[in-house]
Amino acid sequence: MNYRIIAGSVVNYSYNHLIGNLPSRKLRMAYLKAYLAEIGAGTSVQMGCRFLNGRKVHLGSHNVINFGCLFDGRHYPIYTGANVSIGPEATILTLGHDPQSPHFNDKGGEIIIKDYVWIGYRALILPGVTLGEGAVVGAGAVVTKDVEPYTIVAGNPARFIKKRQTDLEYSLKYQPWLL
């Protein structure tokens, strides 16, 4: 029996099914500071978010992680920069399967989300993707490849829509009372 795997499973379960659903932001954030690899100052994680191996999730400062998001850090890390906004129920996957593998082998890679990225409602970020600084991912988009800085993408698969202005200076500070 591998006690490290068992302990990790208990920590994951505790947050994902108990603590992550409590309407106390202070309690959730205290647990996340011990559970995640990194969580920056001013970052807010709303209720109902799930983490698969939080030890590989690095959240930068002033991030807004809306309700119901899933961060899959099972084998590869996830990194977010500063002032990243991730919309409700967005999914960030680092691991899947190789459809060409006769043995259904795993296939994956780290996710890098740079500063000022905005990910829309129910967007899906697939393994091995980098979202460049200031990129915007539209609601429901499926991102299968890297997104250039200050580029807006949408659709399935996500495609170029237009460029975003580059003089971004905001600092996210969204911390709702009961979420």
VOBABA-502904 format. One record per residue (C-alpha): residue number from 1; residue in three letters; x, y, z. Coordinates in steps of 0.2 Angstrom, whole numbers. Each point is the difference from the previous one (the first is absolute). Layout:
<pts>
+-----+------+-------+-------+-------+
| seq | type |     x |     y |     z |
+-----+------+-------+-------+-------+
| NUM |  ALA |     X |     Y |     Z |
...
+-----+------+-------+-------+-------+
</pts>
This chain:
<pts>
+-----+------+-------+-------+-------+
| seq | type |     x |     y |     z |
+-----+------+-------+-------+-------+
|   1 |  MET |     0 |     0 |     0 |
|   2 |  ASN |     7 |    17 |    -5 |
|   3 |  TYR |    -4 |    12 |    15 |
|   4 |  ARG |     5 |    15 |   -10 |
|   5 |  ILE |   -14 |    -3 |   -13 |
|   6 |  ILE |   -13 |    -4 |    13 |
|   7 |  ALA |     4 |    16 |     9 |
|   8 |  GLY |     0 |    10 |   -16 |
|   9 |  SER |   -17 |    -8 |    -4 |
|  10 |  VAL |    -7 |     5 |    17 |
|  11 |  VAL |     6 |    18 |    -2 |
|  12 |  ASN |    -8 |     1 |   -17 |
|  13 |  TYR |   -16 |    -7 |     6 |
|  14 |  SER |    -1 |    11 |    15 |
|  15 |  TYR |     2 |    16 |   -11 |
|  16 |  ASN |   -10 |    -5 |   -15 |
|  17 |  HIS |   -15 |    -7 |    10 |
|  18 |  LEU |     0 |     9 |    16 |
|  19 |  ILE |    10 |    15 |     3 |
|  20 |  GLY |    -2 |     7 |   -18 |
|  21 |  ASN |   -19 |     1 |     2 |
|  22 |  LEU |     0 |     9 |    16 |
|  23 |  PRO |    -5 |    19 |    -1 |
|  24 |  SER |    15 |     5 |    10 |
|  25 |  ARG |    13 |     8 |   -12 |
|  26 |  LYS |    12 |     1 |    15 |
|  27 |  LEU |    -1 |   -18 |     4 |
|  28 |  ARG |     2 |    -5 |   -19 |
|  29 |  MET |    15 |    11 |    -2 |
|  30 |  ALA |     8 |    -6 |    15 |
|  31 |  TYR |    -1 |   -18 |    -6 |
|  32 |  LEU |     5 |     5 |   -17 |
|  33 |  LYS |    16 |     8 |     6 |
|  34 |  ALA |     5 |   -16 |     8 |
|  35 |  TYR |    -7 |   -11 |   -14 |
|  36 |  LEU |     6 |     8 |   -16 |
|  37 |  ALA |    18 |     2 |    -6 |
|  38 |  GLU |    -2 |    19 |     0 |
|  39 |  ILE |   -14 |    13 |     2 |
|  40 |  GLY |     4 |    18 |    -2 |
|  41 |  ALA |    -6 |    15 |    10 |
|  42 |  GLY |   -17 |     6 |    -4 |
|  43 |  THR |    -5 |   -15 |   -10 |
|  44 |  SER |   -18 |    -6 |     3 |
|  45 |  VAL |    -7 |   -18 |    -3 |
|  46 |  GLN |   -19 |    -1 |     1 |
|  47 |  MET |   -10 |   -14 |     6 |
|  48 |  GLY |    -1 |   -17 |   -10 |
|  49 |  CYS |    17 |     0 |    -8 |
|  50 |  ARG |     9 |   -16 |    -1 |
|  51 |  PHE |    18 |    -4 |     0 |
|  52 |  LEU |     7 |   -17 |    -6 |
|  53 |  ASN |    17 |     0 |     9 |
|  54 |  GLY |     1 |    18 |     7 |
|  55 |  ARG |    19 |    -2 |     3 |
|  56 |  LYS |     3 |     3 |   -18 |
|  57 |  VAL |   -12 |    16 |    -2 |
|  58 |  HIS |     9 |    17 |     1 |
|  59 |  LEU |   -12 |    14 |     1 |
|  60 |  GLY |     8 |    18 |    -2 |
|  61 |  SER |    -5 |    16 |     9 |
|  62 |  HIS |   -17 |     8 |    -3 |
|  63 |  ASN |    -8 |   -14 |    -9 |
|  64 |  VAL |   -19 |    -3 |     0 |
|  65 |  ILE |    -5 |   -18 |    -1 |
|  66 |  ASN |   -19 |     0 |    -2 |
|  67 |  PHE |   -11 |   -14 |     6 |
|  68 |  GLY |     0 |   -18 |    -6 |
|  69 |  CYS |    17 |     0 |    -9 |
|  70 |  LEU |    11 |   -15 |    -1 |
|  71 |  PHE |    19 |     0 |     1 |
|  72 |  ASP |     8 |   -17 |    -5 |
|  73 |  GLY |    17 |    -1 |     7 |
|  74 |  ARG |     1 |   -19 |     0 |
|  75 |  HIS |    17 |    -2 |    -9 |
|  76 |  TYR |     5 |    18 |    -7 |
|  77 |  PRO |     0 |    17 |     8 |
|  78 |  ILE |   -12 |    14 |    -3 |
|  79 |  TYR |     7 |    18 |     2 |
|  80 |  THR |   -10 |    16 |    -1 |
|  81 |  GLY |     8 |    18 |     0 |
|  82 |  ALA |    -7 |    15 |     8 |
|  83 |  ASN |   -17 |     8 |    -3 |
|  84 |  VAL |    -8 |   -16 |    -8 |
|  85 |  SER |   -18 |    -2 |    -1 |
|  86 |  ILE |    -7 |   -17 |    -2 |
|  87 |  GLY |   -19 |    -1 |    -3 |
|  88 |  PRO |   -13 |   -11 |     8 |
|  89 |  GLU |     2 |   -19 |    -4 |
|  90 |  ALA |    16 |     2 |   -10 |
|  91 |  THR |    10 |   -16 |    -1 |
|  92 |  ILE |    19 |    -1 |    -1 |
|  93 |  LEU |     6 |   -17 |    -5 |
|  94 |  THR |    19 |    -6 |     1 |
|  95 |  LEU |    -4 |   -18 |    -4 |
|  96 |  GLY |    -9 |   -11 |   -13 |
|  97 |  HIS |     2 |   -15 |   -11 |
|  98 |  ASP |     9 |    -2 |   -16 |
|  99 |  PRO |   -13 |    -5 |   -12 |
| 100 |  GLN |    13 |    -9 |   -12 |
| 101 |  SER |     7 |   -10 |    14 |
| 102 |  PRO |    -5 |   -19 |    -1 |
| 103 |  HIS |     2 |     0 |    19 |
| 104 |  PHE |   -10 |    16 |     4 |
| 105 |  ASN |    16 |     8 |     7 |
| 106 |  ASP |    -1 |    17 |     9 |
| 107 |  LYS |     4 |    15 |    -9 |
| 108 |  GLY |     2 |    18 |     8 |
| 109 |  GLY |    10 |    15 |     4 |
| 110 |  GLU |     1 |    15 |    11 |
| 111 |  ILE |   -12 |    15 |    -2 |
| 112 |  ILE |     8 |    17 |     1 |
| 113 |  ILE |   -12 |    15 |     2 |
| 114 |  LYS |     9 |    17 |    -1 |
| 115 |  ASP |    -5 |    17 |     8 |
| 116 |  TYR |   -17 |     8 |    -5 |
| 117 |  VAL |    -7 |   -15 |    -8 |
| 118 |  TRP |   -19 |    -1 |     0 |
| 119 |  ILE |    -8 |   -17 |    -2 |
| 120 |  GLY |   -19 |     0 |    -3 |
| 121 |  TYR |   -14 |   -11 |     7 |
| 122 |  ARG |     2 |   -18 |    -2 |
| 123 |  ALA |    15 |     1 |   -11 |
| 124 |  LEU |    11 |   -15 |    -1 |
| 125 |  ILE |    19 |     1 |    -1 |
| 126 |  LEU |     8 |   -16 |    -6 |
| 127 |  PRO |    17 |    -7 |     6 |
| 128 |  GLY |    16 |     8 |    -5 |
| 129 |  VAL |    -7 |    17 |    -5 |
| 130 |  THR |     7 |    17 |     4 |
| 131 |  LEU |   -11 |    15 |     1 |
| 132 |  GLY |    10 |    16 |    -4 |
| 133 |  GLU |     0 |    16 |    10 |
| 134 |  GLY |   -17 |     9 |    -2 |
| 135 |  ALA |    -8 |   -14 |   -10 |
| 136 |  VAL |   -19 |    -2 |     1 |
| 137 |  VAL |    -9 |   -17 |    -2 |
| 138 |  GLY |   -18 |     1 |    -4 |
| 139 |  ALA |   -14 |    -9 |     9 |
| 140 |  GLY |    -1 |   -18 |    -4 |
| 141 |  ALA |    16 |     0 |   -11 |
| 142 |  VAL |    10 |   -15 |    -1 |
| 143 |  VAL |    19 |     5 |     0 |
| 144 |  THR |    10 |   -14 |    -9 |
| 145 |  LYS |    16 |    11 |    -3 |
| 146 |  ASP |    10 |    15 |     6 |
| 147 |  VAL |    -8 |    17 |    -1 |
| 148 |  GLU |    11 |    14 |    -4 |
| 149 |  PRO |     1 |    16 |    12 |
| 150 |  TYR |   -15 |    12 |    -1 |
| 151 |  THR |   -10 |   -11 |   -12 |
| 152 |  ILE |   -18 |    -4 |     2 |
| 153 |  VAL |    -6 |   -18 |    -5 |
| 154 |  ALA |   -17 |    -8 |     1 |
| 155 |  GLY |    -8 |   -16 |    -7 |
| 156 |  ASN |     3 |   -19 |    -1 |
| 157 |  PRO |    14 |    -1 |    -4 |
| 158 |  ALA |     5 |    17 |     6 |
| 159 |  ARG |     4 |    12 |   -15 |
| 160 |  PHE |     7 |    17 |    -1 |
| 161 |  ILE |   -13 |    14 |     1 |
| 162 |  LYS |    10 |    16 |     2 |
| 163 |  LYS |    14 |     8 |    10 |
| 164 |  ARG |    -3 |     8 |    17 |
| 165 |  GLN |     8 |    17 |     5 |
| 166 |  THR |    16 |    -2 |     9 |
| 167 |  ASP |     0 |    14 |    13 |
| 168 |  LEU |    -8 |   -10 |    14 |
| 169 |  GLU |     2 |     7 |    17 |
| 170 |  TYR |   -13 |    -7 |    11 |
| 171 |  SER |     1 |    -9 |    16 |
| 172 |  LEU |   -13 |   -13 |     4 |
| 173 |  LYS |    -8 |     1 |    17 |
| 174 |  TYR |   -16 |    -9 |    -1 |
| 175 |  GLN |    -4 |    -9 |    16 |
| 176 |  PRO |   -19 |    -3 |     2 |
| 177 |  TRP |    -7 |    -3 |    17 |
| 178 |  LEU |    -9 |   -17 |    -2 |
| 179 |  LEU |     9 |    -7 |   -15 |
+-----+------+-------+-------+-------+
</pts>
